[in-house]
C-alpha cells in the first residue's frame, strides 16, 4: 500500500477492524436504545470513525487521551472493551462507573484514558494540565483531546489552548469539524471556513486534514504527537468530516440538505478505506468475513455478559463520591 507511514499490513487491518467495531457497536447501541433495553441517549459517530481511530492509533502507551461524545473509536483503540460500553449504558453494577453514569463518559488511567465531561470544551484545560503534570513528573507523555467546531467557541477552548501555548506543553487538540453543532451549520457559527486558523492566535502550528481518510488523520496526529514529545509544543488539527446521523438517536438530521448527505455518504470512511485496502491486496473477501465474524462474536459475548450482570444496590450511590477510602 502506498504511503503507509511505516505501518505494516497488520496495522492497516487493525485500523479497518477498529473502524468496523466502532460502527457495529454503535449500531447495536442504537438498536438497544430503540428497544428501551438502554435508556441513555446514544450519540453516534457514524461517518466520523476515521478521525477517532486514526488519531488514537498514533498514540503511544504512555500517552493520555480524553475522548468526548463521538470518540468511541478512540476508547476501543486504547483497549476499552465493548462489555464496558454495554454495562455502562445499562447502568450495571459492574460498569466502569458502577451504574452512576450511563453514557461513555468514563476513563481508565491504566489505559491512558481520561474521563471526559459532558460540557464540551472543558477537557481542553484539563488535558493541558495532564500534559503539564506529565512533564513535571519527567514523563515522555503527550496529552490529546477533541472538540467539535461549534464548541471551539467556548471560553475553555481559548483558555486551554492559550495555556498550552504559553507553557509550550506536549498537547494535541483535534477539532472535529462535522459541519453541524446540533442543528447549526458551521458557516452560521463562524465567519472563517477553517477553524484550525485560530491556532495562529496562539502562535502554534495547525493542520487541516480529510477527517474521512484514516491514514491522513493518522499521519497528521503522528507528526503532531512526535513534535510535542520532542518539546516543540502543542498543535491543532482540524479534521473535516460529516456526522451522518442526528445529534443523537433522539433526533433526525432533518435540517441537513439531502444533497449534502448523499455527497458525504459517497465518502464513507470505512467503505473508502476498504476499497483502498482491497486494491492494494491487503484485504480479501475472506479477511473481511473473518473480521465481521470476530466483531459479531465480541459484541454478542459482551452484550450477553452485560444483560446478565446485576444492577447496583442503592447504597452504592454513596460510595466513591470523592474517593474510595478504605480502612
C-alpha positions as semicolon CSV with decimal commas, in nm:
position;residue;x (nm);y (nm);z (nm)
1;X;0,000;0,000;0,000
2;X;0,138;0,344;-0,092
3;X;0,241;0,586;0,184
4;X;0,160;0,371;0,484
5;X;0,368;0,594;0,713
6;X;0,558;0,298;0,850
7;X;0,251;0,088;0,923
8;X;0,253;-0,283;0,850
9;X;-0,031;-0,468;0,680
10;X;-0,137;-0,589;1,024
11;X;-0,162;-0,227;1,137
12;X;-0,374;-0,139;0,837
13;X;-0,607;-0,430;0,906
14;X;-0,626;-0,318;1,270
15;X;-0,734;0,030;1,160
16;X;-1,006;-0,126;0,948
17;X;-1,109;-0,358;1,232
18;X;-1,143;-0,076;1,486
19;X;-1,350;0,139;1,249
20;X;-1,582;-0,154;1,179
21;X;-1,604;-0,235;1,552
22;X;-1,682;0,130;1,623
23;X;-1,973;0,133;1,380
24;X;-2,114;-0,211;1,460
25;X;-2,103;-0,142;1,833
26;X;-2,284;0,189;1,792
27;X;-2,541;0,027;1,563
28;X;-2,611;-0,226;1,837
29;X;-2,642;0,052;2,096
30;X;-2,896;0,227;1,875
31;X;-3,099;-0,094;1,842
32;X;-3,091;-0,142;2,221
33;X;-3,199;0,219;2,273
34;X;-3,495;0,180;2,038
35;X;-3,592;-0,138;2,223
36;X;-3,566;0,057;2,555
37;X;-3,315;-0,200;2,680
38;X;-3,094;0,102;2,740
39;X;-3,244;0,442;2,812
40;X;-2,936;0,662;2,787
41;X;-2,921;0,870;2,472
42;X;-2,683;0,733;2,209
43;X;-2,457;0,983;2,032
44;X;-2,313;0,803;1,733
45;X;-2,004;0,883;1,530
46;X;-2,128;0,739;1,200
47;X;-1,915;0,898;0,931
48;X;-1,650;1,013;1,178
49;X;-1,488;0,680;1,269
50;X;-1,166;0,755;1,082
51;X;-1,094;1,060;1,297
52;X;-1,118;0,876;1,629
53;X;-0,944;0,557;1,519
54;X;-0,669;0,721;1,314
55;X;-0,575;0,969;1,588
56;X;-0,583;0,715;1,872
57;X;-0,368;0,472;1,672
58;X;-0,096;0,739;1,651
59;X;-0,055;0,750;2,031
60;X;0,193;0,556;2,242
61;X;0,102;0,357;2,557
62;X;0,242;0,631;2,785
63;X;0,021;0,899;2,627
64;X;-0,310;1,030;2,762
65;X;-0,631;1,093;2,570
66;X;-0,972;1,222;2,669
67;X;-1,241;1,107;2,424
68;X;-1,557;1,315;2,402
69;X;-1,907;1,247;2,272
70;X;-1,824;1,092;1,933
71;X;-1,493;0,924;2,012
72;X;-1,599;0,571;2,097
73;X;-1,343;0,453;1,843
74;X;-1,068;0,620;2,046
75;X;-1,172;0,421;2,353
76;X;-1,174;0,095;2,159
77;X;-0,824;0,155;2,021
78;X;-0,698;0,228;2,373
79;X;-0,827;-0,109;2,492
80;X;-1,171;-0,033;2,639
81;X;-1,377;-0,349;2,564
82;X;-1,737;-0,350;2,436
83;X;-1,854;-0,503;2,766
84;X;-1,754;-0,183;2,948
85;X;-1,961;0,016;2,699
86;X;-2,265;-0,211;2,733
87;X;-2,259;-0,229;3,114
88;X;-2,208;0,148;3,127
89;X;-2,509;0,226;2,907
90;X;-2,720;-0,023;3,103
91;X;-2,618;0,123;3,438
92;X;-2,499;-0,212;3,571
93;X;-2,307;-0,263;3,895
94;X;-2,001;-0,389;3,709
95;X;-1,980;-0,089;3,479
96;X;-1,677;0,141;3,498
97;X;-1,882;0,395;3,699
98;X;-2,075;0,131;3,898
99;X;-2,403;0,249;3,750
100;X;-2,358;0,617;3,832
101;X;-2,331;0,727;3,469
102;X;-2,498;0,578;3,164
103;X;-2,303;0,723;2,872
104;X;-1,940;0,652;2,782
105;X;-1,808;0,941;2,990
106;X;-1,565;0,728;3,186
107;X;-1,194;0,669;3,189
108;X;-0,930;0,412;3,266
109;X;-0,598;0,561;3,366
110;X;-0,424;0,226;3,322
111;X;-0,501;0,269;2,952
112;X;-0,430;0,641;2,947
113;X;-0,799;0,727;2,902
114;X;-0,907;1,034;3,098
115;X;-1,279;1,054;3,172
116;X;-1,445;1,341;2,988
117;X;-1,715;1,584;3,092
118;X;-2,038;1,629;2,901
119;X;-1,978;2,006;2,892
120;X;-1,784;2,031;2,568
121;X;-1,465;2,232;2,580
122;X;-1,392;2,161;2,944
123;X;-1,142;1,887;2,867
124;X;-0,903;2,120;2,686
125;X;-0,765;2,291;3,001
126;X;-0,787;1,958;3,185
127;X;-0,572;1,782;2,926
128;X;-0,334;2,078;2,915
129;X;-0,299;2,018;3,287
130;X;-0,238;1,647;3,226
131;X;0,038;1,743;2,982
132;X;0,192;1,978;3,239
133;X;0,171;1,715;3,513
134;X;0,338;1,454;3,292
135;X;0,621;1,694;3,213
136;X;0,673;1,780;3,581
137;X;0,696;1,407;3,653
138;X;0,959;1,363;3,383
139;X;0,737;1,150;3,161
140;X;0,759;1,148;2,782
141;X;0,379;1,160;2,759
142;X;0,159;1,360;2,522
143;X;-0,199;1,463;2,603
144;X;-0,465;1,469;2,333
145;X;-0,833;1,556;2,326
146;X;-1,107;1,656;2,084
147;X;-1,358;1,937;2,032
148;X;-1,634;1,997;1,783
149;X;-1,625;2,302;1,559
150;X;-1,922;2,450;1,745
151;X;-1,775;2,406;2,092
152;X;-1,449;2,566;1,978
153;X;-1,627;2,895;2,054
154;X;-1,631;2,822;2,427
155;X;-1,411;3,004;2,674
156;X;-1,239;2,684;2,781
157;X;-1,115;2,633;2,425
158;X;-0,931;2,964;2,427
159;X;-0,809;2,942;2,786
160;X;-0,686;2,584;2,745
161;X;-0,512;2,637;2,412
162;X;-0,355;2,960;2,537
163;X;-0,223;2,782;2,847
164;X;-0,077;2,501;2,634
165;X;0,082;2,755;2,402
166;X;0,231;2,980;2,670
167;X;0,376;2,684;2,860
168;X;0,481;2,501;2,541
169;X;0,304;2,186;2,659
170;X;0,304;1,843;2,486
171;X;-0,061;1,875;2,386
172;X;-0,259;1,800;2,070
173;X;-0,612;1,921;2,004
174;X;-0,825;1,776;1,727
175;X;-1,118;1,987;1,606
176;X;-1,377;1,751;1,459
177;X;-1,549;1,976;1,208
178;X;-1,853;1,762;1,135
179;X;-2,035;2,060;0,981
180;X;-2,317;2,085;1,235
181;X;-2,323;2,182;1,603
182;X;-2,652;2,013;1,685
183;X;-2,855;2,179;1,406
184;X;-2,640;2,488;1,349
185;X;-2,428;2,469;1,031
186;X;-2,064;2,565;1,072
187;X;-2,094;2,866;0,842
188;X;-2,355;3,012;1,078
189;X;-2,125;2,965;1,378
190;X;-1,808;3,125;1,240
191;X;-1,715;3,354;0,954
192;X;-1,394;3,164;0,884
193;X;-1,420;2,832;0,695
194;X;-1,116;2,678;0,865
195;X;-1,131;2,654;1,242
196;X;-0,766;2,548;1,255
197;X;-0,673;2,903;1,156
198;X;-0,737;3,001;1,518
199;X;-0,404;2,837;1,604
200;X;-0,229;3,147;1,464
201;X;-0,374;3,349;1,752
202;X;-0,167;3,140;1,991
203;X;0,148;3,110;1,781
204;X;0,122;2,734;1,737
205;X;0,111;2,516;1,424
206;X;-0,205;2,368;1,279
207;X;-0,302;2,128;1,005
208;X;-0,624;2,059;0,816
209;X;-0,692;1,700;0,713
210;X;-0,962;1,497;0,546
211;X;-1,133;1,352;0,852
212;X;-1,277;1,069;0,643
213;X;-0,930;0,945;0,546
214;X;-0,799;0,736;0,834
215;X;-0,442;0,742;0,702
216;X;-0,442;1,122;0,667
217;X;-0,566;1,156;1,026
218;X;-0,306;0,906;1,148
219;X;-0,018;1,083;0,972
220;X;-0,116;1,430;1,093
221;X;-0,164;1,311;1,451
222;X;0,161;1,113;1,448
223;X;0,354;1,418;1,335
224;X;0,190;1,642;1,595
225;X;0,249;1,388;1,872
226;X;0,614;1,349;1,770
227;X;0,664;1,727;1,774
228;X;0,503;1,750;2,117
229;X;0,714;1,466;2,253
230;X;1,030;1,636;2,126
231;X;0,943;1,953;2,318
232;X;0,812;2,153;2,022
233;X;0,479;2,237;2,186
234;X;0,111;2,196;2,100
235;X;-0,067;2,156;1,767
236;X;-0,424;2,199;1,649
237;X;-0,553;1,957;1,385
238;X;-0,884;2,020;1,210
239;X;-1,044;1,706;1,071
240;X;-1,311;1,794;0,816
241;X;-1,578;1,527;0,826
242;X;-1,955;1,479;0,845
243;X;-2,190;1,349;1,111
244;X;-2,409;1,106;0,915
245;X;-2,677;1,092;1,184
246;X;-2,878;1,319;1,406
247;X;-2,715;1,490;1,701
248;X;-2,825;1,180;1,891
249;X;-3,057;0,892;1,824
250;X;-3,334;1,101;1,978
251;X;-3,348;1,325;1,672
252;X;-3,303;1,308;1,296
253;X;-3,081;1,520;1,069
254;X;-3,385;1,678;0,902
255;X;-3,201;2,012;0,890
256;X;-2,924;1,873;0,664
257;X;-2,991;1,913;0,289
258;X;-3,046;1,578;0,119
259;X;-2,779;1,655;-0,142
260;X;-2,521;1,716;0,129
261;X;-2,595;1,384;0,298
262;X;-2,573;1,200;-0,033
263;X;-2,240;1,364;-0,115
264;X;-2,085;1,261;0,216
265;X;-2,235;0,913;0,200
266;X;-2,013;0,857;-0,101
267;X;-1,714;0,946;0,118
268;X;-1,794;0,693;0,390
269;X;-1,459;0,644;0,573
270;X;-1,497;0,269;0,624
271;X;-1,604;0,185;0,270
272;X;-1,336;0,416;0,136
273;X;-1,059;0,251;0,338
274;X;-1,185;-0,096;0,250
275;X;-1,170;-0,015;-0,121
276;X;-0,813;0,108;-0,081
277;X;-0,703;-0,199;0,115
278;X;-0,864;-0,430;-0,138
279;X;-0,697;-0,254;-0,430
280;X;-0,361;-0,292;-0,256
281;X;-0,424;-0,661;-0,183
282;X;-0,422;-0,605;0,194
283;X;-0,785;-0,711;0,236
284;X;-0,964;-1,004;0,074
285;X;-1,321;-1,132;0,094
286;X;-1,203;-1,395;0,337
287;X;-1,031;-1,141;0,562
288;X;-1,338;-0,917;0,568
289;X;-1,560;-1,210;0,664
290;X;-1,318;-1,307;0,941
291;X;-1,321;-0,951;1,078
292;X;-1,701;-0,931;1,063
293;X;-1,730;-1,266;1,241
294;X;-1,479;-1,163;1,505
295;X;-1,663;-0,837;1,577
296;X;-2,003;-1,008;1,581
297;X;-1,879;-1,264;1,833
298;X;-1,718;-0,996;2,051
299;X;-2,033;-0,787;2,059
300;X;-2,268;-1,081;2,126
301;X;-2,045;-1,218;2,402
302;X;-2,007;-0,884;2,579
303;X;-2,373;-0,792;2,536
304;X;-2,475;-1,122;2,695
305;X;-2,239;-1,051;2,984
306;X;-2,391;-0,704;3,031
307;X;-2,751;-0,826;3,014
308;X;-2,683;-1,091;3,277
309;X;-2,498;-0,851;3,508
310;X;-2,679;-0,720;3,819
311;X;-2,784;-0,362;3,884
312;X;-2,612;-0,178;4,170
313;X;-2,752;-0,170;4,522
314;X;-2,890;0,171;4,629
315;X;-2,618;0,231;4,889
316;X;-2,353;0,225;4,616
317;X;-2,469;0,575;4,524
318;X;-2,293;0,698;4,840
319;X;-1,962;0,533;4,756
320;X;-1,678;0,691;4,564
321;X;-1,832;1,038;4,561
322;X;-1,489;1,190;4,619
323;X;-1,262;0,886;4,652
324;X;-1,278;0,525;4,759
325;X;-1,127;0,539;5,108
326;X;-1,050;0,200;5,253
327;X;-0,994;0,141;5,629
